[in-house]
């Protein structure tokens, strides 16, 4: 009886700890993303890339970080990296219309470049 | 005196709105690297084009003139001012002399590319028959030598009228009995006329005569059949659409747009 209780208690503890760690990670990633937005709006895109890359490493499931990275890479002319970042964002949030719109606009330029190279 | 209550209220509202905003629209310029490394060239020669399609405009002269003026303002390369070549005539002569040689070698008449003198308009397929001119390394190398080894731009231009009929969706304003306006989509059968522009740009190294890059484009425009749009203005409208792609082969370009940053 006691051992069953201990097992249940440790499972609850593990779940709670996991949630706390995940929440901490998401909070930390969100702080990086928000700081990245403020520096990008000030024109400091290299710093923004650094922040969003950190955010995507801290929380790889954070679609906004990948979306913003896609925009920054596109602006810097790193088209392969931008494509990968946008597609990761869309994989994570396939129904997000804003990510889809960013991706569509990027693909229009990307595909046109590809086409004229052929 | 400023009403402090209003100031506090509007500041609080602004803070509340910005705290709730989960996205920011931001303007970006996407840089496009030139497709060709033209650092080794100081000069560019827009030689001339094999033009086909309508005779309402001189596709060869108009294209050469337009590309020269665009490159003067958009590229670091010095644009060479020279007479525009009648490339169609040069290509025809080349075909005829090749056929003559072949006939002499074989002792009988070979299948020749028919001379198009008696035909008014060249089709897209007709133009392809003259593609051999771009592979004539000796000809382009010689032309390059005459102009101090520039980058040579040439190719084919096909510009022709076309028409298409079918269902078209348009917006129509309607007013109800209370005078309220609304816009509804209406589908109607329409005859439309317009033009197709299909250029092929060939970039040749004037030092070697070798083709280093080729680009094909195709643009079309349709107007209501009642509109009488001159061929020349349609030609410029279509060239304007593909000009960024052409210039992007030789010089840095950027495309302005906006994206949405997410929190």
Boltz contact constraints between the chains, C-beta under 6 A:
constraints:
  - contact:
      token1: [A, 37]
      token2: [B, 24]
      max_distance: 6.0
  - contact:
      token1: [A, 37]
      token2: [B, 261]
      max_distance: 6.0
  - contact:
      token1: [A, 64]
      token2: [B, 262]
      max_distance: 6.0
  - contact:
      token1: [A, 67]
      token2: [B, 262]
      max_distance: 6.0
  - contact:
      token1: [A, 68]
      token2: [B, 261]
      max_distance: 6.0
  - contact:
      token1: [A, 71]
      token2: [B, 259]
      max_distance: 6.0
  - contact:
      token1: [A, 74]
      token2: [B, 30]
      max_distance: 6.0
  - contact:
      token1: [A, 75]
      token2: [B, 28]
      max_distance: 6.0
  - contact:
      token1: [A, 77]
      token2: [B, 31]
      max_distance: 6.0
  - contact:
      token1: [A, 98]
      token2: [B, 260]
      max_distance: 6.0
  - contact:
      token1: [A, 102]
      token2: [B, 259]
      max_distance: 6.0
  - contact:
      token1: [A, 102]
      token2: [B, 260]
      max_distance: 6.0
  - contact:
      token1: [A, 105]
      token2: [B, 257]
      max_distance: 6.0
  - contact:
      token1: [A, 109]
      token2: [B, 30]
      max_distance: 6.0
  - contact:
      token1: [A, 109]
      token2: [B, 255]
      max_distance: 6.0
  - contact:
      token1: [A, 116]
      token2: [B, 215]
      max_distance: 6.0
  - contact:
      token1: [A, 116]
      token2: [B, 245]
      max_distance: 6.0
